[in-house]
Amino acid sequence: MGWGSLSLTPTIGDHWRAGGVATRRGAMPMTNVKGVNDQLGRSPMMKIEELFSVQGKIALVTGGSRGIGEMIAAGFLTNGVKVYISSRKKDQCDATAKRLSETYGAECISIPANLSELSGIESLVATLSERENHLDILVNNAGVAWGAPLEEFPEVGWDKVFDTNVKGVFFLTQKLLPLLEANATKEDPARIINIGSIDGIRTPMFDTHSYGPSKAALHTLTTQMAAKLVKRNIIANAIAPGPFPTYMLSTGIGTGGDVEGTDWDALGRGNPRKRVGTPQDIAGLAIFLSSRAGAFTVGEVIKCDGGQANS
């Protein structure tokens, strides 16, 4: 067959001008361009206060009594979200919920639970289901670490870490699916945000031999959840934080959980951004993922680390 007998497909530019997309079988009609242009030109949804609004949503933040969970809860409360927080220690969880409610003039409710055990997960779900008929945002932040030299690392250091950081996330999400689906729509899907770690992406700094693998597993679990749940109007993503001023990191660097007494400026000098993360950094990303602006972002593991994992 000579070149002269071939029927050449029109260029993509030809199809674009004709209102279609080039394919092997011809042009595929595009979205109504006039409608898109109207949205770009006049839609109030392009305003910041609409794009990033989380006003009126209901969220559950596990591990919300301190650290990154508390930072995310504070960001939600500031912007009109009704927030439930959960953690294993009742006194601490209750005190944080009371303080956040008073600080932000919003409703923060404590539901203490041990999420490393199925009984604790079921208790949390039952309590939440008694109070709410739907859930808009689930932040799976509860997590633990175990540190010991390689030669001395115990089996319990694997079991406890994976029970909380991976298995607990899976079963809590599973049990909460009815609440997450109840109010979810194509236009405004329910959101799952799993809090991973850059230690699930790079080699960890400390002798926390089960922690990094648990967070890598959580990242993979996130992508699997996203693929399964997106068709049910539930979208899942993960955040992989770097250094933030938290109890967990302070124990790792040797200050024994003394968050206020840790020299975070000194630690931050080793980061490409020359600082550690702030509440605004992590809360802002969680708000994006929970808002209209993040409604087409699905199955991503987003680093929030000042570039540390890449350095």
C-alpha positions as CSV (number, residue, x, y, z in Angstrom):
1,M,0.0,0.0,0.0
2,G,1.4,3.4,-1.0
3,W,1.3,6.5,1.1
4,G,-1.2,8.0,-1.3
5,S,-3.9,5.4,-0.4
6,L,-3.8,6.1,3.3
7,S,-6.6,8.0,5.0
8,L,-4.8,10.2,7.5
9,T,-6.6,11.1,10.7
10,P,-7.0,14.9,11.1
11,T,-4.7,16.5,13.6
12,I,-5.6,17.2,17.2
13,G,-5.7,20.8,16.3
14,D,-8.3,20.1,13.7
15,H,-10.4,18.2,16.2
16,W,-10.0,20.9,18.8
17,R,-11.2,23.5,16.5
18,A,-14.2,21.3,15.6
19,G,-15.1,20.8,19.2
20,G,-13.7,17.3,19.7
21,V,-10.7,15.3,20.8
22,A,-8.7,13.2,18.3
23,T,-9.0,9.5,18.6
24,R,-8.4,6.5,16.4
25,R,-12.0,6.4,15.5
26,G,-12.5,10.2,15.0
27,A,-13.6,13.0,17.1
28,M,-14.9,12.7,20.7
29,P,-17.3,15.5,21.6
30,M,-15.8,17.7,24.3
31,T,-17.5,19.1,27.4
32,N,-19.7,22.1,26.4
33,V,-17.1,24.7,26.0
34,K,-19.5,27.6,26.3
35,G,-20.6,26.1,29.7
36,V,-17.0,25.8,30.9
37,N,-16.3,29.4,29.8
38,D,-19.4,30.6,31.7
39,Q,-18.1,28.8,34.8
40,L,-14.7,30.4,34.5
41,G,-16.1,33.8,34.0
42,R,-18.9,34.1,36.4
43,S,-19.2,31.2,38.8
44,P,-19.0,32.1,42.5
45,M,-17.4,28.7,43.0
46,M,-14.1,30.2,41.7
47,K,-13.9,32.5,44.7
48,I,-11.5,31.5,47.5
49,E,-14.3,31.4,50.1
50,E,-16.2,28.9,48.0
51,L,-13.3,26.8,46.6
52,F,-11.9,26.1,50.0
53,S,-15.0,26.2,52.2
54,V,-15.5,23.4,54.7
55,Q,-18.3,25.3,56.5
56,G,-21.0,23.0,58.0
57,K,-19.1,19.7,57.5
58,I,-18.7,17.1,60.2
59,A,-15.3,15.6,60.8
60,L,-13.7,12.9,62.9
61,V,-10.0,13.3,63.6
62,T,-8.4,10.3,65.3
63,G,-5.3,11.0,67.4
64,G,-6.8,14.5,67.7
65,S,-5.8,15.2,71.3
66,R,-2.3,16.5,70.4
67,G,0.2,16.9,67.6
68,I,-0.8,16.9,64.0
69,G,-4.3,15.7,64.8
70,E,-4.9,18.6,67.1
71,M,-3.5,21.0,64.4
72,I,-5.9,19.7,61.8
73,A,-8.8,19.8,64.3
74,A,-8.0,23.4,65.1
75,G,-7.9,24.3,61.4
76,F,-11.3,22.7,60.8
77,L,-12.9,24.3,63.9
78,T,-11.6,27.7,62.8
79,N,-13.4,27.3,59.5
80,G,-16.9,26.1,60.6
81,V,-16.5,22.3,60.9
82,K,-18.0,20.3,63.7
83,V,-15.2,18.1,64.9
84,Y,-15.0,14.9,66.9
85,I,-11.6,13.9,68.2
86,S,-10.6,10.6,69.5
87,S,-7.5,9.3,71.3
88,R,-6.7,6.5,73.7
89,K,-6.3,8.6,76.9
90,K,-9.7,9.8,78.0
91,D,-8.5,12.7,80.3
92,Q,-6.3,14.1,77.6
93,C,-8.9,13.7,74.9
94,D,-11.6,15.4,77.0
95,A,-9.3,18.3,78.0
96,T,-8.2,19.0,74.4
97,A,-11.8,19.0,73.2
98,K,-12.8,21.4,75.9
99,R,-9.8,23.7,75.2
100,L,-10.4,23.7,71.4
101,S,-14.1,24.4,71.8
102,E,-13.3,27.4,74.0
103,T,-10.5,28.7,71.9
104,Y,-12.3,28.6,68.6
105,G,-15.9,29.1,69.7
106,A,-16.9,25.9,67.9
107,E,-18.1,22.4,68.7
108,C,-15.3,19.9,69.4
109,I,-16.5,16.6,71.0
110,S,-14.3,14.0,72.6
111,I,-14.9,10.3,72.0
112,P,-12.0,8.4,73.6
113,A,-11.1,5.0,72.1
114,N,-8.3,2.5,71.6
115,L,-8.1,2.1,67.9
116,S,-5.6,-0.7,67.9
117,E,-8.4,-3.0,69.0
118,L,-11.6,-3.9,67.1
119,S,-13.6,-3.4,70.3
120,G,-12.4,0.2,70.6
121,I,-13.2,0.9,66.9
122,E,-16.7,-0.5,67.3
123,S,-17.3,1.6,70.4
124,L,-16.2,4.7,68.6
125,V,-18.4,4.0,65.6
126,A,-21.4,3.2,67.8
127,T,-21.0,6.5,69.8
128,L,-20.6,8.6,66.7
129,S,-23.6,6.9,65.0
130,E,-25.8,7.7,68.0
131,R,-24.9,11.4,67.5
132,E,-24.7,11.9,63.7
133,N,-26.5,10.5,60.7
134,H,-23.5,11.2,58.4
135,L,-19.8,11.9,58.4
136,D,-18.2,14.2,55.8
137,I,-14.5,13.9,56.7
138,L,-12.5,11.1,58.3
139,V,-8.9,11.9,59.2
140,N,-7.1,8.7,60.2
141,N,-4.3,10.3,62.2
142,A,-3.9,8.0,65.2
143,G,-0.5,6.4,65.1
144,V,2.2,5.0,67.3
145,A,5.9,4.3,66.9
146,W,8.3,1.9,68.7
147,G,12.0,2.6,69.1
148,A,14.8,0.1,69.9
149,P,18.1,-1.0,68.3
150,L,17.8,-3.5,65.5
151,E,19.2,-6.4,67.6
152,E,16.8,-5.7,70.4
153,F,13.6,-4.8,68.5
154,P,10.8,-6.9,70.0
155,E,7.8,-8.6,68.3
156,V,5.4,-6.4,70.2
157,G,7.0,-3.4,68.5
158,W,5.7,-4.7,65.2
159,D,2.3,-5.9,66.4
160,K,1.4,-2.6,68.2
161,V,2.6,-0.4,65.4
162,F,0.8,-2.3,62.6
163,D,-2.3,-2.8,64.7
164,T,-2.8,0.9,65.1
165,N,-1.2,2.4,62.0
166,V,-2.5,0.0,59.4
167,K,-5.1,-2.4,60.6
168,G,-6.9,0.1,62.8
169,V,-7.2,2.5,59.9
170,F,-8.6,-0.2,57.7
171,F,-11.3,-1.4,60.1
172,L,-12.3,2.1,61.3
173,T,-12.8,3.2,57.7
174,Q,-14.7,0.0,57.0
175,K,-17.1,0.4,59.9
176,L,-17.6,4.1,59.1
177,L,-18.5,3.6,55.4
178,P,-22.3,3.8,56.0
179,L,-21.9,7.3,57.7
180,L,-19.4,8.4,55.0
181,E,-21.8,7.4,52.2
182,A,-24.9,8.8,53.8
183,N,-24.4,12.4,52.6
184,A,-21.8,12.0,49.9
185,T,-22.6,13.1,46.4
186,K,-20.8,13.3,43.1
187,E,-20.6,17.1,43.5
188,D,-19.5,16.9,47.2
189,P,-17.9,13.5,48.0
190,A,-17.0,12.4,51.5
191,R,-13.3,12.6,52.2
192,I,-10.8,10.2,53.9
193,I,-7.4,11.7,54.8
194,N,-4.9,9.1,56.0
195,I,-1.9,10.6,57.8
196,G,1.2,8.7,56.7
197,S,4.8,9.9,57.0
198,I,7.8,10.7,54.9
199,D,9.4,7.7,56.8
200,G,7.2,5.6,54.6
201,I,8.9,7.1,51.6
202,R,12.6,7.5,52.7
203,T,14.8,5.7,55.1
204,P,13.9,6.8,58.7
205,M,16.4,8.7,60.9
206,F,15.7,6.7,64.0
207,D,15.6,3.0,65.2
208,T,11.9,2.8,64.6
209,H,12.1,-0.3,62.4
210,S,8.3,-1.0,62.2
211,Y,7.2,2.6,61.8
212,G,8.4,3.3,58.3
213,P,7.0,0.0,56.9
214,S,3.7,0.7,58.6
215,K,3.4,4.1,56.9
216,A,4.5,2.7,53.6
217,A,1.7,0.2,54.0
218,L,-0.7,3.0,54.9
219,H,0.2,4.8,51.7
220,T,-0.5,1.7,49.7
221,L,-3.8,1.1,51.6
222,T,-4.8,4.7,50.7
223,T,-4.4,4.1,47.0
224,Q,-6.4,0.9,47.2
225,M,-9.1,2.5,49.2
226,A,-9.3,5.4,46.7
227,A,-9.7,3.0,43.8
228,K,-12.5,1.1,45.5
229,L,-14.4,4.0,47.1
230,V,-14.3,6.7,44.5
231,K,-17.3,5.1,42.7
232,R,-19.2,5.4,46.0
233,N,-18.6,9.2,46.2
234,I,-15.9,8.8,48.8
235,I,-12.4,10.0,47.9
236,A,-9.3,9.0,49.8
237,N,-5.9,10.6,49.9
238,A,-2.9,10.5,52.3
239,I,-0.6,13.2,53.7
240,A,3.0,12.3,54.4
241,P,4.2,14.8,57.0
242,G,7.8,15.6,57.7
243,P,9.1,17.3,60.9
244,F,6.4,18.9,63.0
245,P,6.6,20.0,66.6
246,T,4.9,17.0,68.1
247,Y,5.2,14.7,71.1
248,M,6.2,11.8,68.9
249,L,9.0,13.6,67.2
250,S,10.3,15.1,70.5
251,T,10.6,11.5,71.9
252,G,12.6,10.5,68.8
253,I,15.1,13.4,69.0
254,G,15.6,12.8,72.7
255,T,13.6,15.4,74.6
256,G,11.2,12.8,76.0
257,G,7.9,14.3,74.9
258,D,8.7,17.9,76.1
259,V,7.2,19.7,73.1
260,E,7.5,23.1,74.6
261,G,11.1,22.5,75.7
262,T,12.4,21.2,72.4
263,D,14.6,23.5,70.3
264,W,12.5,23.2,67.1
265,D,14.5,26.0,65.4
266,A,17.7,23.9,65.7
267,L,15.9,20.9,64.3
268,G,14.4,23.0,61.5
269,R,17.8,24.2,60.3
270,G,18.4,20.7,58.9
271,N,15.3,21.1,56.7
272,P,15.5,22.6,53.1
273,R,12.9,25.2,54.3
274,K,15.1,25.9,57.4
275,R,12.2,25.3,59.7
276,V,9.8,22.6,61.0
277,G,6.2,22.5,59.9
278,T,3.5,24.7,61.4
279,P,-0.2,24.1,62.2
280,Q,-1.0,26.2,59.1
281,D,1.0,23.9,56.8
282,I,-0.8,20.7,57.8
283,A,-4.2,22.2,58.4
284,G,-4.2,24.1,55.1
285,L,-3.5,20.9,53.2
286,A,-6.2,19.0,55.1
287,I,-8.7,21.8,54.3
288,F,-7.8,21.7,50.7
289,L,-8.4,18.0,50.5
290,S,-11.7,18.4,52.3
291,S,-13.0,21.3,50.2
292,R,-14.3,21.8,46.7
293,A,-10.8,22.6,45.6
294,G,-9.7,19.0,46.4
295,A,-12.7,17.2,45.1
296,F,-10.9,15.8,42.0
297,T,-7.7,14.8,43.8
298,V,-8.0,11.1,44.4
299,G,-5.5,8.4,45.7
300,E,-2.6,10.8,46.2
301,V,0.2,10.6,48.8
302,I,1.1,14.3,49.3
303,K,4.3,15.1,51.1
304,C,4.2,18.0,53.6
305,D,7.8,18.1,54.6
306,G,9.5,21.2,53.4
307,G,11.3,19.2,50.7
308,Q,13.1,16.9,53.2
309,A,12.2,13.6,51.6
310,N,13.8,14.8,48.4
311,S,17.0,16.2,49.9
